[in-house]
Amino acid sequence: MNADPPLPPPTWIGRTRPSLLAGAIGGPGYNARKLRSSAVTLAAYAYWPTVRGRLERLVRVGLTESVPTFSQLMVGGQHMMLGAASDETRLFYESQGIGFTFHNFRRFVDYPATMMDPVGFFADRDAIIHHILSTTHRHPVYDFQLLLMFDDGLGELLRRVELAARGQDRDQTRLDQLVEDPTYYARLLPQTREFCADPTTATMALEYAYSADPHLMLAMDQFKDVPGFVRYAGRLPARPRDVGRAVSEEIYKATLGRILTRPGVAIRYDCCDPALIDSHFPGGLNMPGLAPA
């Protein structure tokens, strides 16, 4: 683990909660767009061929080698959220002085589709781009790779990031009162240009200043890009009946579970890449199966 320098606090820290929430609601045109995006996401959950077609496109462009089942995607998404993303985000928010629950509620109100899909394969192009623009990423290559599912994904991404870097995006006001680091777009623009010029761009070396927990670091490493997640999901022995349990567990741990118990890392080590396990546990890992949650 390498310690990144501290980030400046958000520009909106200190504003009242009612004003922040009001800013996330938006006007009629904005609400029409986010409701449409939410409807597209829900339709993708209901119609598997839509998502399967997107995954097959990723195979054709050479990003992934297989297409997980719906059950594998859903259970894998739960593991990714509870095993890496939730803890990683919580620790980052604490370092920035941001309340986890309220900020995520604001993100949902601002653009629900960005919070309705833990894996990104069900969301539409604009929801993925809005997530990239409104949420600080160290290196959003996972989300960049998702845009390869769409013919115009990278072109629209580059156009929007260039506008946001100049403070001219159509949603700039809402983006500025959501993004957790005011210097984010200065870093995002060269990363976007690099990826759009060469979509085979690798992820940056794993660095995390907020925790040295090897279990969390392994989960972050496994899920840092789309190929890593797809490999993990494809190894899961997930069945349709496992999906309901995964969804209910995620809802509980994201709500009451945060009050009653602290969610822990929840990944299957036997579904992780062996090379990654060796890199984070050089002495060996004698814990097959699901990590304690």
N, C-alpha and C positions, 0 to 999 in steps of 0.2 A: 504493500500500500504506500503510495506517495501522497504527501499532503499538498493539496492545491492551496493557493493563496485565498484568504477570505474574500468573499464577494461583497460588493456594496449592498446595503439593504434596499428593498423595493421602494420606489418613489411614493407608493401609496400607504406605507406604514404610518400610522397615526391618524388616518381618516376613520370616521365612525363607521360602525357596521351597517347602519341603514343606508349611508351614502354609497358604500361599496356595493351593497346588494342592489340598490337602485341602478347603479352604473352597469351591472351585469345583465339587467333585463333587456335594455335596448328598445328601439322604436319598432313600428309596425313592419317595415321592410326587413329589418334584421331578424325579427321574430319569425317572419314567414320563412326566411331562409333556414333558420335553425330547426324549425318544426318540420320542414321538408326533409332536411338531413336526418332528423330523428326517425321519420317515417321510412326512409330508405334503409336505415340500419335495422329497424324492426322487421321490415320485409325480408331482408337478407337472412335473419334468424329463422324466419318462417319458410324460406325457399332455399334449401341447401344447394341446388344447382348453381345459384348465383355465386356463392362462396367457392364451391368446387371449381368453377370456371376461373376464378381469380387465382386459386392455388395452382391450377394446371398451367396458367400463364407463367407463373413464377418458375415452374419446372421448365417450360419451353425457353425462357430467357436464360436458363442455367443457374438461377439463384438457389433453387432447392432441387432435391432428387425424388421427392415423394409427396403424396397428398394424404395428410392425416384424415381420419374420420371426424365427423361432427363431434362425437363424444370425446375423442382425443383432444380436439381443439379446446373444448369447453373445460375439461378437467385440467389440461395443460395451462389454460389461462388462469384458472384458480391458483395453481402452483406458482405461476409467474408473479401474480399479484401478491399473494401472501408470502411467497418465498423470497422475493426480491424487491419488487416495485414499491410495495406498501412501506416496508421498513426503510428502504433507501430514501423514499420521499419524506417520510416522517422525520428522519434524522436531518435531512437537508433543510426542511422547514424550520426545525428547531434552531438550526444555526443561523437562519435568517430572521428569527423572531416572528414566524408566521404560525397561526393556529391551524392545525391540520384539518379538523372537521369543518370549520367555517369556510376556509379557503377552498376546500374541495366542493362544498355546497355551492359556493359562488361559481366555481368552474362548471358545475352541472347546470346552474341557472343560465349561465352565459351561453353555453352550447352543449345541450344534453348529449348529443351523439358522441362527443369526445369522452364521455364517462360511461357510455352504455356498452362499450366493446373493449374488454381487457386485452384482446390480442390484436385488434386492428384489421382483421380480415373481413369483418362485417360492415365496417364504416365506409362511407363514400369518400371520394377524393377530397372534397372540401373540408370534411370533418377531420381528416388526417392532417391536412395543411393547417387548419385552425389550431389543432393540438400542438403542432410543432411551433407555431408562432406564439401561442399563449402560455406555454409551459417551458421553463428553462430546462434545456438538455445540455449535458456536457458534450455529447456527440450523438446526435439523433439518427444514427445510421439505420437503426431498426425501422424507424418511421419513414426515412428516405426510401428504404427497400420496399416498404408497403406500397409506395406510389408507383412502383414498377407494374402493379396490377392494372394500371390505367394507361391508355394510349398517350394521354396528354398530362400525366401526373407530374413528371419532372419539369416540364415546361411551365406549368402553372405554379409549381413550387418555387422555381427560380424567380418568376415574375413577382410573386407575392413577397418573397423574402427581400428582394431588392427594394420594393416599395416600403416595406416595414423598416428597413435599415435607413431609409430617408425620412421616415416618419410620415409616410404618405399612403399607407394602406387604407383601404375603405373601412376597416374595422380598427383603425389605429387607437382611437380613444379607449375602446374596450380592451385591446391588447395591452396598452400601457398600464392599465389598472389591474391587470392579472399577472403579468410576467413577474417572476420573483427576483430578477436581476436586471437592473437598468442597462448593463453593458452587454446583454445577451446578443442583440442583433449584430453587434460588431464582430462577434465570434461566429455567429450563425451564417453570415453571408459568405465568407471564404469556404466554410465547410460545405455549404450548399453548392457553390460553384465547382468545387473539387468533385463532389459526388456526381453532379449532372454531367460533368465532362467525362467522368469514368465511373460508372455504377459498380465497378468491381472494387472500389475503394474499401479498404479494410477498416474495421473499427480501431479506434485509438487503444493504446495499451490501457488495461484496467487500472484506474487510479481512483481512490476514494478516501477523502480526508476525514470522514465522519465515523468510521468504524473499521476495526481490524478483524471482525468475526469471520473466520474462514468459511463458515457455512453460508453466511450472507454473500461473501465474495464469490464463492462457487456458484451460487444461484445467479448473481449478477453477470458472471462470466458466461454461464450457459445461455442466458436470455438476452445477451447484449445485441444480438442480431437475429434476423428472421431465420437463416439456416439453422442456428443453434436451437431456437425454439421449436422449429419443425422436426428436427432430429429427436428432441426430447419428447415432444407430443407423440411422434410416431412410435415410440417405444412403450408408451403407456398402455396397460391392459384395461383401457376404459371401455365401458359399455353404456348403453343409453340410460340404464337405471342409476349410473354413477353421476350423471349430469345434474339431476335434481339435488342430490346430496351436496355436490360441489357448489351449486348456486346458493343453497341455504346456508352452508358453512361460510361462504364468503360474505353474505349479507350479515350473518351473526357477528363474525369477527370484525367487520367494518363498522358495526354499530354497538350492540350491547357487549360484544366481546372486548371492545377497547376499554370498557369500564370495569367489567368483571374479571377479565383475564387479559394479559398482554399477548397478542398473537405472536407466535414464533415462526421460524423458518419452516415451510411446509413443502418440501420437494422430495421426489424419489431419487435417491442417489443411484439406484440401479438403472435409471433412465438418463443419467447425465453422461457426457462424453468421458470415457476413461482417462483421456489425456488431461482434461481439466481437473478431474479428481486428483490425479497424481501431482498436478502443479500446485494445488491448494492444500493437499494433505500428503506431503512427500513421505511421511512415516506410515502411510496406509490409513484407510478409513474402514473400520469394522462396524459400519452401521448401514447394512443394506435396507432398502425400502424407504418408507416415509419418515422424514425427520419429525421429531416431536414438535407439536404445535402448541 
